[in-house]
Amino acid sequence: MSTDLTTTSSRSPSPSPSGSDSDSSTPSRSSTPTPTSLPFPPLTHTHILNCALPTWYTLYRPHLPKTRILPLPASFISYLRADGIFLPPSNPTTSAYDNITTTSSGWDSDDDALHGYPNLAALAISQRERDEDSGNYSTTDTSDSEDDEAAPAQDPTLLFPTLHAQIIDTIASLGGAVFPKLDWSAPKDATWITPTNSLECRSPSEIYLVLKSSDFITHDLEYPFEGCVVAPEKEGEGEGEGEAQFPQVNYHLVLRKYFTVNPSVEFRCFVKNRVLVGLCQRDLNHFEFLRDMREEIVELVTGFYEKVLKATFPDDNFTFDVYIPRTQSKVWLMDINPWAQRTDPLLFSWLEILTLDETKIEKPELRLVNKDDPEAYCFNTPQYSAHKLPKEVVDAGMGGAASIQEFAQRWREIVNNMPDS
């Protein structure tokens, strides 16, 4: 492959960024030593924040599926971080929400993307006080009593009633079904826990379930600035010498009107120094009809980038995901991702993208999965399958036979020590 990516037709995926590529057609690969680390520019927290959907939502709203953004209170973040999954009762007996009136009018204006219900917090406090008076909450230790086992579980939404009511209203305003995500990630690794094996959520409980079950969401909450360096203007401002100081993230719940996405026409696009250098399928299966659409896809995505993103997104390097319904010939912006190793390059490798000369790119290359590529049959492997097992099981499997034997022994000890039911 020459430096001009237009000379290569659809081809099989390159190896992972950390691997090497024996294909001599890769630019300068035969004469340039393979670097020991990927030559990414320094990753700053500003770039990560620029890629958060609430940051760019208003700017690109006409090009997004119908979306609503709800700011998350600290109580809900604590709920997501807490161990265990506690969901609202299917038939709540409390009256904390009885007097709440919600409306979806005016939500299509930019000013109404974020709303609040100021009286709900007082309602929740009042409800809790009534529960305490009725004995639903106790300050004494009753863990050993038989009555404690029969006591109903606390409704977690009493901790965030405003948000809970907003979610109910938002689901209704978006047609009764939504696709949830946080500022950066969607809980796609948690679809296995849902009855539909998808992220179609029709109630707040379904949203809470997938968010609390997702490793991707945990990463957003715990490590949003992983791999970031302190911006030059921030150096020396931290309390501890050499300690990286990053801003506190104001998290949001992003709810998108749910619709059935055809994965064959989702594409990931790569922008280097404000040049669209390539795009590829997001779904790594072979779709024969895409070959006849190559020129149209490249033309549509290039035109969209030049008109919408090139002069407006604040960073020179980033990736973005688009969806092109076959019946519309319209490009929908689905997400913007960091220019970092955490973003999957899919049919490219980060090494080839980072080392190519973007000044020689005349037209971006579209990479498709060929019929004979091994990746064309990846539908046999469930996506995010590693996330369906406990982390301890995955770690044991990666540690080899000795690690598996040790895990099995510890598991037998746990089972043998369990009390009879």
Disulfide bonds with the S-S distance in Angstrom:
none
